[in-house]
Amino acid sequence: MFQKVLLQLGLLLSLSVGLAQAQSSEPEMLLYCGITMVKPMTEIAQQFEKQAMVRIKIAQGGSEDLYQSAKKSGQGDWYLPGEPSYRNKHQAEGILGEFVTVGYNQMAMIVPKGNPKKVQPDPREMLRKDLRVILGNAESGSVGQESKTVLDKLNIYPKVVKATAFLSPDSRSLMNAMRKDEADLTMSWRATGFFPENAAKLDVIDLDTKIAKPQALLLIMLKSTNQVAQAKAFMTLTASEEGQAIFRKYGFLDNKTAVAR
């Protein structure tokens, strides 16, 4: 009997070791992902891991900070910034490869639930003296960069920056501050207002597309990847109807959206 128990324990141990070895032998891949897209990309990555027997790590942060990390480390498989200007800005540096469009996001105004201050769909509202305004930092992430683009069109960016209570590095920190009632108004990516933790406390005020043009989300393969076939397969999944359904679920416009040039 004792020998039988030992044999069973030995088999269980062998199976456990075998499983651990199989898991550790799975290739590990790295996605540099802008904060706003983390939720849909995490869900898509989990699906891909099951299909392709790989593990995907997601480094999240502001788009510019992520690019600099990828450049400095010389490692990683994909880069997904919050707007296409980052590809245009850094393409000549030689680390960015082919890409697919995986959706669109658009700048919007974000206010507390019910819009108690009666904020109108006009970025000039950010100059109201009765409002506590916060803004993204244009030096660190796409939300700040796109806010600057929108406000520059109206020639009010320096005035708004001067009037803000503080600048935040990314959309997550902006929305956290709004949920904590640290501000009455901000500008953020529209999709963030529909995330469950934000939708319960905040409202989205949409802006005219002439003021806030939808921005393409480009999933870019890094030339540092050692898993080219897997990297391309992941890009295909993300751009497919299956991947796009996940993006729509989180409030993004899908890659079939017609955008005026």
C-alpha positions as CSV (number, residue, x, y, z in Angstrom):
1,M,0.0,0.0,0.0
2,F,2.8,2.4,1.0
3,Q,4.6,1.6,-2.3
4,K,1.4,2.3,-4.2
5,V,1.0,5.7,-2.5
6,L,4.7,6.6,-3.3
7,L,4.1,5.6,-6.9
8,Q,1.0,7.8,-7.2
9,L,2.9,10.7,-5.6
10,G,5.8,10.1,-8.0
11,L,3.4,10.3,-11.0
12,L,1.8,13.5,-9.7
13,L,5.2,15.0,-9.2
14,S,6.3,14.0,-12.7
15,L,3.1,15.5,-14.2
16,S,3.6,18.7,-12.3
17,V,7.2,19.0,-13.3
18,G,6.3,18.2,-16.9
19,L,3.6,20.9,-16.9
20,A,5.9,23.5,-15.4
21,Q,8.5,22.7,-18.0
22,A,6.0,23.0,-20.8
23,Q,4.8,26.3,-19.5
24,S,8.4,27.6,-19.1
25,S,9.2,26.5,-22.6
26,E,6.4,28.6,-24.1
27,P,7.9,31.6,-26.0
28,E,7.4,34.9,-24.1
29,M,6.4,38.0,-26.2
30,L,6.2,41.6,-25.2
31,L,3.6,44.2,-26.2
32,Y,4.2,47.9,-25.4
33,C,0.6,49.2,-25.1
34,G,-0.7,52.7,-24.5
35,I,-2.8,52.8,-21.3
36,T,-6.1,53.4,-23.0
37,M,-5.9,50.2,-25.1
38,V,-4.8,47.8,-22.2
39,K,-8.3,46.4,-21.6
40,P,-9.1,45.1,-25.1
41,M,-5.5,44.1,-25.8
42,T,-5.3,42.1,-22.6
43,E,-8.4,40.2,-23.6
44,I,-7.1,39.6,-27.1
45,A,-3.7,38.5,-25.8
46,Q,-5.4,35.9,-23.5
47,Q,-7.2,34.4,-26.5
48,F,-4.0,34.4,-28.6
49,E,-2.0,32.7,-25.8
50,K,-4.4,29.8,-25.8
51,Q,-4.3,29.4,-29.6
52,A,-0.6,29.9,-30.2
53,M,1.0,28.5,-27.0
54,V,2.9,31.7,-26.2
55,R,2.9,34.1,-23.2
56,I,2.3,37.8,-23.8
57,K,3.6,40.4,-21.3
58,I,2.1,43.8,-21.6
59,A,4.1,46.9,-20.7
60,Q,1.7,49.8,-20.3
61,G,2.2,53.5,-20.0
62,G,2.3,56.7,-22.0
63,S,2.9,56.3,-25.7
64,E,6.2,58.3,-25.8
65,D,7.5,56.7,-22.7
66,L,6.8,53.2,-24.1
67,Y,8.5,54.0,-27.3
68,Q,11.6,55.2,-25.5
69,S,11.6,52.0,-23.4
70,A,11.4,49.8,-26.5
71,K,14.2,51.8,-28.2
72,K,16.5,51.6,-25.1
73,S,16.0,47.9,-24.4
74,G,16.1,46.7,-28.0
75,Q,13.5,44.1,-27.0
76,G,9.8,43.5,-27.7
77,D,7.5,42.4,-30.4
78,W,4.8,45.1,-30.8
79,Y,4.1,48.8,-30.1
80,L,0.6,50.2,-29.9
81,P,0.6,53.9,-29.3
82,G,-2.6,56.0,-28.7
83,E,-2.3,57.8,-32.0
84,P,-0.5,57.5,-35.3
85,S,1.7,60.6,-34.8
86,Y,4.2,58.4,-32.8
87,R,4.8,56.2,-35.8
88,N,5.3,59.2,-38.0
89,K,7.6,60.8,-35.5
90,H,9.9,57.8,-34.9
91,Q,9.7,55.8,-38.1
92,A,13.1,57.1,-39.3
93,E,14.8,55.7,-36.2
94,G,14.5,52.2,-37.7
95,I,12.9,50.1,-34.9
96,L,9.3,50.1,-36.2
97,G,8.2,47.6,-38.8
98,E,4.9,46.8,-40.5
99,F,1.6,47.7,-38.9
100,V,-2.2,47.1,-39.0
101,T,-5.0,49.4,-38.0
102,V,-6.9,47.9,-35.1
103,G,-9.4,50.7,-34.4
104,Y,-9.9,54.4,-33.8
105,N,-10.2,56.5,-30.7
106,Q,-11.4,60.1,-30.4
107,M,-10.9,62.9,-28.0
108,A,-13.9,63.8,-25.8
109,M,-14.7,65.9,-22.8
110,I,-15.2,64.1,-19.5
111,V,-17.4,65.4,-16.7
112,P,-18.9,64.0,-13.4
113,K,-22.1,62.0,-13.8
114,G,-25.1,64.1,-14.8
115,N,-22.9,67.0,-15.9
116,P,-23.7,69.2,-12.8
117,K,-21.8,72.2,-14.2
118,K,-23.6,72.1,-17.5
119,V,-20.5,71.9,-19.6
120,Q,-21.1,72.4,-23.3
121,P,-19.5,70.3,-26.1
122,D,-16.8,73.0,-26.8
123,P,-13.2,72.8,-25.7
124,R,-13.3,76.5,-24.9
125,E,-15.3,75.5,-21.8
126,M,-11.9,74.5,-20.3
127,L,-11.3,78.2,-19.8
128,R,-14.3,78.7,-17.5
129,K,-13.2,80.1,-14.2
130,D,-15.8,78.2,-12.2
131,L,-14.4,74.8,-13.3
132,R,-11.5,72.8,-11.9
133,V,-9.7,71.6,-15.1
134,I,-7.0,68.9,-15.5
135,L,-5.2,67.9,-18.7
136,G,-2.9,65.2,-20.0
137,N,0.8,66.0,-20.3
138,A,1.7,66.3,-24.0
139,E,5.3,65.2,-23.3
140,S,4.5,61.8,-21.9
141,G,1.4,60.3,-23.6
142,S,-1.1,60.3,-26.5
143,V,-3.9,61.8,-24.4
144,G,-1.9,64.9,-23.7
145,Q,-0.6,65.1,-27.2
146,E,-4.0,64.9,-28.8
147,S,-5.5,67.3,-26.3
148,K,-2.8,69.8,-27.3
149,T,-3.6,69.2,-31.0
150,V,-7.3,69.9,-30.4
151,L,-6.7,73.0,-28.3
152,D,-4.0,74.3,-30.7
153,K,-6.6,74.3,-33.4
154,L,-8.6,76.8,-31.3
155,N,-5.4,78.8,-30.3
156,I,-6.1,78.3,-26.6
157,Y,-3.6,75.6,-25.5
158,P,-1.3,77.8,-23.5
159,K,-4.2,79.5,-21.8
160,V,-5.7,76.1,-20.8
161,V,-2.4,74.8,-19.5
162,K,-2.1,77.9,-17.4
163,A,-5.6,77.4,-16.0
164,T,-5.2,73.6,-15.2
165,A,-5.0,72.4,-11.7
166,F,-2.4,69.8,-12.8
167,L,-1.1,67.8,-15.7
168,S,-1.3,64.0,-15.7
169,P,0.9,61.5,-17.6
170,D,-1.8,59.4,-19.1
171,S,-5.6,58.7,-19.5
172,R,-5.7,56.4,-16.5
173,S,-4.4,59.0,-14.1
174,L,-6.8,61.6,-15.5
175,M,-9.8,59.3,-15.1
176,N,-8.7,58.3,-11.6
177,A,-8.6,62.0,-10.6
178,M,-12.0,62.6,-12.1
179,R,-13.5,59.7,-10.2
180,K,-12.0,61.1,-7.0
181,D,-13.7,64.4,-7.6
182,E,-10.4,66.2,-8.0
183,A,-11.7,68.0,-11.1
184,D,-14.8,69.1,-12.9
185,L,-13.6,68.7,-16.5
186,T,-10.9,67.0,-18.5
187,M,-10.2,65.9,-22.0
188,S,-9.5,62.2,-22.6
189,W,-9.9,59.4,-25.1
190,R,-13.6,58.8,-25.6
191,A,-13.4,55.0,-24.9
192,T,-12.1,55.6,-21.4
193,G,-15.4,57.1,-20.4
194,F,-17.2,53.8,-21.2
195,F,-14.9,51.5,-19.1
196,P,-17.1,50.1,-16.3
197,E,-15.2,51.7,-13.5
198,N,-15.6,55.2,-15.1
199,A,-19.1,54.9,-16.7
200,A,-20.7,54.7,-13.2
201,K,-19.3,58.0,-12.1
202,L,-18.5,60.0,-15.3
203,D,-20.2,61.2,-18.5
204,V,-18.7,61.6,-22.0
205,I,-19.4,64.8,-23.9
206,D,-18.7,64.1,-27.6
207,L,-16.9,66.7,-29.7
208,D,-17.5,67.5,-33.4
209,T,-15.1,65.4,-35.6
210,K,-14.0,68.6,-37.3
211,I,-12.5,69.6,-33.9
212,A,-11.5,66.2,-32.6
213,K,-10.7,63.8,-35.5
214,P,-10.8,60.1,-34.8
215,Q,-7.2,58.8,-34.5
216,A,-6.1,55.5,-35.9
217,L,-4.7,52.9,-33.5
218,L,-1.7,51.2,-35.2
219,L,-0.4,47.9,-33.9
220,I,3.2,48.0,-35.1
221,M,5.5,45.1,-35.2
222,L,8.9,45.9,-33.7
223,K,12.0,44.9,-35.7
224,S,13.4,43.4,-32.5
225,T,11.0,40.5,-32.6
226,N,12.4,37.0,-32.7
227,Q,8.9,35.5,-33.4
228,V,7.9,37.1,-36.7
229,A,5.3,34.5,-37.6
230,Q,3.6,34.7,-34.2
231,A,3.8,38.5,-34.2
232,K,2.0,38.7,-37.6
233,A,-0.6,36.1,-36.4
234,F,-1.4,38.3,-33.4
235,M,-1.7,41.3,-35.5
236,T,-4.1,39.5,-37.8
237,L,-6.2,38.4,-34.9
238,T,-6.4,41.9,-33.4
239,A,-7.5,43.4,-36.8
240,S,-10.0,40.6,-37.5
241,E,-13.7,40.7,-36.7
242,E,-13.1,38.7,-33.5
243,G,-10.6,41.3,-32.3
244,Q,-12.7,44.2,-33.5
245,A,-15.7,43.0,-31.5
246,I,-13.6,43.2,-28.4
247,F,-12.5,46.7,-29.2
248,R,-16.1,47.8,-29.8
249,K,-17.0,46.3,-26.4
250,Y,-14.7,48.7,-24.7
251,G,-16.0,51.8,-26.5
252,F,-13.6,52.1,-29.4
253,L,-14.5,52.7,-33.0
254,D,-13.5,49.7,-35.1
255,N,-11.1,49.6,-38.0
256,K,-13.9,49.8,-40.6
257,T,-14.8,53.3,-39.4
258,A,-14.9,55.9,-42.2
259,V,-12.7,58.8,-41.3
260,A,-12.6,62.0,-43.3
261,R,-9.0,62.9,-44.4
